Amino acid sequence: MTSIPQSKWKRLLCVAWCGSALAISACGGGGNSMVTQLPITVSLTTPTVVVTQGGPPVSVQVIIKSTSETALVAIIGLPAGLQEKYAASDTNPSGILTFTASKTAPPGTYTPTVDVNSAGQMASVTFTLIVKAATGP
């Protein structure tokens, strides 16, 4: 096995595997090394979520691709009477988003947004939310 002289260490590259992202930077030398960070992404397993007034909760998976294991998730644009709960995975920032519509939630079609902040970056996805009127007594 050949050893690399210490004088050439400045020209080596550091490769770090972080989750599903690859970061490459110059190692050693005068502190001018820079890590290239891949952008985060967020998506839902379905583009349309349908809930019924006073009906059972409806869940959808939120898929977050990030070099970090944590994320801040916010849902913007929900109608009155609609509750949401986000449960993150134990091993990555992805998770399950559950919606519950009260009996007074106004029926209609809405376009809320899931905003994610992770690894110092932001990403968002807009989806269609349909609140159906309750049927029966």
C-alpha positions in Angstrom: 0.0 0.0 0.0 1.4 3.4 -1.0 1.3 6.2 1.6 0.6 9.7 0.6 3.2 12.3 1.6 1.9 14.9 4.0 2.8 17.7 1.6 0.2 16.4 -0.8 -2.7 16.2 1.7 -3.9 19.7 0.7 -5.0 18.4 -2.7 -7.1 15.5 -1.4 -10.8 15.6 -1.5 -13.1 14.8 1.4 -16.1 12.7 0.5 -19.0 12.5 3.0 -22.1 10.4 2.5 -24.9 12.1 4.4 -28.2 10.1 4.1 -29.0 10.2 0.4 -26.7 13.1 -0.4 -23.1 13.3 -1.3 -21.0 16.2 -0.2 -17.6 16.8 -1.7 -15.1 19.4 -0.5 -11.4 20.1 -0.6 -9.7 19.0 2.6 -6.8 20.5 4.4 -5.0 23.7 3.5 -5.9 27.2 4.3 -9.5 27.0 5.4 -11.0 27.8 2.1 -12.7 24.5 1.7 -16.3 24.5 0.7 -19.0 21.8 1.1 -21.4 21.6 -1.8 -24.8 21.0 -0.3 -27.6 19.5 -2.4 -30.9 21.3 -2.3 -33.7 19.8 -0.1 -36.9 18.6 -1.7 -40.4 17.9 -0.3 -43.2 16.0 -1.9 -46.5 14.2 -0.9 -47.4 10.6 -1.8 -50.7 12.0 -3.3 -51.4 15.4 -4.8 -55.0 15.5 -3.5 -56.2 14.9 0.0 -60.0 14.4 0.7 -61.5 14.8 4.1 -65.1 14.7 5.2 -66.7 17.0 7.8 -66.7 15.2 11.1 -65.2 12.1 9.4 -62.2 10.0 10.3 -58.7 11.4 10.0 -56.9 11.2 6.7 -53.1 10.7 6.5 -50.6 11.3 3.7 -46.8 10.7 3.7 -44.5 13.7 3.4 -41.2 12.8 1.8 -38.4 15.1 2.6 -34.9 14.7 1.0 -32.3 16.5 3.0 -28.8 16.1 4.3 -30.1 16.7 7.8 -32.1 14.2 9.9 -34.4 17.0 11.2 -36.8 19.5 9.6 -39.3 22.1 10.6 -42.6 21.5 8.9 -45.4 24.1 8.6 -48.8 23.8 6.8 -50.0 27.1 5.4 -53.5 27.9 4.1 -55.8 25.4 5.9 -59.5 26.4 6.2 -61.1 27.0 9.6 -62.2 23.8 11.3 -59.4 21.7 9.8 -56.7 20.3 12.1 -53.4 18.9 11.1 -50.7 16.9 12.9 -47.3 16.1 11.6 -45.4 13.0 13.0 -41.8 12.9 11.9 -39.9 9.6 11.4 -37.4 8.6 14.0 -34.6 8.2 11.4 -35.2 11.0 8.8 -37.2 14.2 8.4 -39.9 12.6 6.4 -43.2 11.8 8.2 -46.9 11.4 8.2 -49.3 14.4 8.0 -52.8 13.7 9.3 -55.9 15.9 8.7 -59.1 16.0 10.6 -62.1 18.1 9.6 -64.6 19.3 12.2 -68.3 19.2 11.5 -68.1 23.0 10.9 -65.2 22.9 8.4 -66.5 24.7 5.3 -66.8 22.3 2.3 -64.8 23.2 -0.7 -61.5 22.9 -2.5 -58.3 24.5 -1.1 -54.6 24.7 -2.0 -52.5 24.7 1.1 -48.7 24.5 1.1 -46.3 22.4 3.1 -43.2 24.5 3.9 -40.1 22.7 5.1 -36.9 24.1 6.6 -34.0 21.7 6.8 -30.2 21.9 6.7 -30.5 25.7 6.4 -32.7 25.5 3.3 -36.4 25.9 2.5 -38.6 23.9 0.1 -42.4 23.8 -0.3 -45.1 21.8 -2.1 -48.7 22.9 -2.8 -51.4 20.3 -2.8 -55.2 20.1 -3.3 -57.3 19.6 -0.2 -61.0 18.8 -0.6 -63.4 19.1 2.3 -66.5 17.1 1.6 -69.8 17.9 3.3 -71.0 15.3 5.8 -73.8 13.0 4.6 -76.6 11.6 6.8 -77.7 12.6 10.2 
